[in-house]
């Protein structure tokens, strides 16, 4: 590709010039929907005003009553003020809009979405000033142009294709190097025994209440009781009057009760989360998180995991010949799973 982002000419366009008028999406409320399991990847994407996961709240069990929005549309939530490309047919929650134009390639749309979000930098849309479809339509964005001043869709497509090809090659090289470091087999005849949770963690403590109104904008993950996004509910700037943890497990004791995640980074824990810590490796934590997630089968919204219940709770763990927790097995098992999954990804890329 001869032209680059620095050498290509740019021009200003209104969003409606490029994508047409926004469409007010029919609202479906989560309480009225039946959600599918993410593990089987079957369902209709349900897009809401969240700024995470491409706007994806969950997968909904298909039903003829749903009015599906077309694939390759650009969604917009009035209060998250962010554009997302939706490559599949989808339904939405409340206050959602989308743009759809048939004659634009997927690569061109990917380029345009980035430009749309760049145009919002410093504008200040959000709660209190929603970016509705009408407000979005009249906004302007910068795009590469041809010598005649028209949008240069050919450049956009080629740029995205070249960028994706480069990233795929980098990813394949990373996976090959990572697979070579991981263990290739595990002991299938491992013995197991049960242990109190309080005996395998040296520090067990709940987070501290921090209401939405008191949260400030920042970069520290705020972990609460959601079962999505590793428990991250927001990114905040609060560093006083809160409880900050790192390199541990977070266990939701209310809300999505039993959801457990390994948190490698510094985070603020809400009072709906208990942190569990010991001097474990990443792989041991990941192994333990999988087992602790089984607690969601025993507890629910009406029966929370309080401190007293945690102290009495046991989990099954692999053991050494001496009957002690076999942390080497736990680590090797997770490395084995990682290698298996990476090889699947590599096959998919190839």
Secondary structure, DSSP 8 states (H G I E B T S, - for coil): ----TTTSEEEEEEHHHHH-S-EE--B--GGG--B--GGGT-SEEEE-S-SSGGGEEEEE---TT---B-SSEEEEETTT--EEEE-S-EEE-SSEEEE--TTS-HHHHHHHHHHHHHTTTTT--BTTB---HHHHHT-EEEEEE-TTSSB-HHHHHHHHHHHHHHHHHHHHHHHHHHHHHS-----TT--EEEEEHHHH-SEEEE-----GGG--EEEEEEE-S-SSGGGEEEEE---SSS-EE-SEEEEESSSSTT-EEEE-S-EEE-TTEEEEE-S--HHHHHHHHHHHGGGGGT-BTTB---HHHHHH-EEEEEB-TTSSB-HHHHHHHHHHHHHHHHHHHHHHH-
